[in-house]
Amino acid sequence: MALWVLVLGVVVAVGLVISSAVSFWVALRHEDSLDELGVKTTYERPALPEEKIEAYRELKDKLREQFAKMVRDDSWVCQLPAQAKDMLKYRLMQRAIGDMSLLQKIDTDARGYWKLFTKGIITSKFWNSVLAAERELSQEIESVKAEALAIEPTHDPQGIISEAMQFVVRYGDKLPSPPDLSAAAAAAAGAGPGGINAMAAAAQALSAAAAAGGPLPPGCPPLPGLGSGCGLGGGMPPLGLPPGAGPPGTALPQKGGETEEYSWRQDTDEVEVSVHLPDTAVKSEIKVHFQPKALKVHHCGKCLVEGQLASPCVPEGCTWTLSKGHVVVTLEKANPRPWPALFAAKS
């Protein structure tokens, strides 16, 4: 009799456990219940840097009112007086830095959520909301590049994106004050990293203006003498620049090259690799793997570039950005010596 009672008790206990599990599973399938449990059904999309976007637009509208009131398109922007153009470049660089800071967060989140999605832990609805956040930011980045091209039609608009990302990696998402910027520029003067050159030039210009007692434009430091201006045409000098042709502190280029799949160039601090992609490629289709002595770039599961690097890099300092028709990979060198090639010779 005691044995039957024990068996009956075990059966009842198992039944209660199964019933609770089923009830919990049903609750999880209902979005309202998920919210009650504190589980979000969609990705909490970080906001775009609206304050910086609006600051750029307001300045552009004021300049249009002053210099091109009757012009309908943006052809007037590249013809602005030097100081007005530099003010606009500064605001655009602030906007680009805000975008790159957001890109870092969304990219980190997307990598983690992709792993959860492939394991079935998060729903398609949640993953699609992550992709929607990426698309929104991609559209904003393309808008920044379009504005950069309007300001400097002869410069590659990808330059401002690359320099903004390098700036965020080194300093965070805010342009420092003139004294801090000057100190940072002085500290970096010996190394001359590609992404800092525009900021160093800005610091020098700000210090010179302050020393001369000249007026500063409201809310924006003037950048007189900054030819390319805050990431527009700055960064790595073009290949083939003769020794001594760059401004003081500029990292002169070293050996680079080009193949059917990619082109690459380097300075004393970084190696930049531009991998060819279809124009329709989106960020979610691309996977880039960094290792100290290896690089892999995949698009839609297809390997575009893979190999053992000719010299070591620092994975923590490596980044990549998507531009129309190519993905730009920036490798931080482990030491400043020139690389003889991008990849080591195959034995």
Salt bridges, closest charged atoms under 4 A:
GLU31 OE2 - LYS125 NZ 2.85
GLU44 OE2 - LYS40 NZ 3.86
GLU65 OE2 - LYS69 NZ 3.28
ASP74 OD2 - LYS60 NZ 2.97
ASP74 OD1 - ARG64 NH2 3.17
ASP86 OD1 - LYS89 NZ 3.96
ASP107 OD2 - ARG111 NE 2.93
ASP107 OD1 - LYS283 NZ 2.65
ASP109 OD2 - LYS105 NZ 3.08
GLU134 OE2 - LYS283 NZ 3.98
GLU136 OE1 - ARG45 NH1 3.62
GLU140 OE2 - ARG95 NE 2.82
GLU142 OE2 - LYS145 NZ 3.35
GLU147 OE1 - LYS60 NZ 2.88
GLU152 OE2 - LYS85 NZ 3.99
GLU152 OE2 - LYS89 NZ 2.59
ASP173 OD1 - LYS174 NZ 3.57
GLU270 OE2 - ARG170 NH2 3.30
GLU272 OE2 - ARG265 NH2 3.14
GLU285 OE1 - HIS299 NE2 2.90
GLU306 OE2 - LYS296 NZ 3.70
